[in-house]
Amino acid sequence: MKGEHLVLRHKVSKKIASRSDQRAKALALDALRLTNEGMGGGIAELLLPKSPQGHDELTQIGETYVVCRVKNRPGHKSGQSDRKALKVALSDDELFAILVVNYGKYIGNKPDPQRVSAKAFTGWLKRELKNPASRAYKAIRALAPVLLELKRGDRWWESAIAERRKRRVKDI
């Protein structure tokens, strides 16, 4: 089970549950399944609820959800979060200067108002990160390779740039 974890998946909609105690319930539900199949005992018995109310709640959850194994996200491979590395990479002034200069060359001398926005910049950046021959890709690979390891959406990039903008205003 290395690189995977248990989740509750809805039987009908196939969506993963967003319960705060999902992992504990998924583990207890899997222990209940093992016990019902005759493979219980030992640690599986310890994971089951002791009270009848807890057992009834677990049975009700089992009627709606099924326990599935899903792969961990890339940031969880090492068991440590890359938040510090991402924060350092996003605060690198040299990297963002290179990216902004390359974006300026991309939009040319007469930019439209729509092209001079964080949304347009992030769209351009995501396209550039798909091309290993681009200058932006090479700059990020040299200065902040942690940004290449992650597959992030436009909203993540926009919020990261907004957060960077807030930090820069505080520094001034």
C-alpha positions, 0 to 999 in steps of 0.5 A: 500500500506504499504510495496509496491511501484509502478513501470512501467512494460513493457507490452511485456517483463515484465521487470521493467523500469529503468527510473530515474523518474519511481516512479513519472511517475508510480504515474501519469500514475495510476492517469491517469487510475483512471481519465479515469475510472471516479474515478479521481478528487481531488489528482488524478487530481493534479498528472496529467501533466498540459501541452499537451506535458506532457499528450502526453508523459504520454499516450505514456508511458502508451502504452508501460508500465503498472503500477504494485505494487511490495513489498519493499526489506527487507532493506526498511521495517523500512523505514531506510537503514541498510547501517550503520549497514552493514558497522559496521558488515563488519568492525568487525575484530573478526567476520572475524577472526572467519570466516577465521579460520573456512574457513581454517579448511574447506579447510584443510592443502593443499589448491588449489590455486582456494580455496584460493580466495575471490570467493571461500570464499564467496561461502563457506560463502553463503553455511554456512549461509544456515545451522543454525547449522554451526559455521559461522552461529552461529558466525554471529548470535551472532556478526552481525545478520544484515548479516543474514537478507539480501539475498545477492549474491556472487558479493555483498559478493566479493565486501564487502570483497574487500571494507574491504580489501581496508579499512584495507590497509588504516588503516595500 
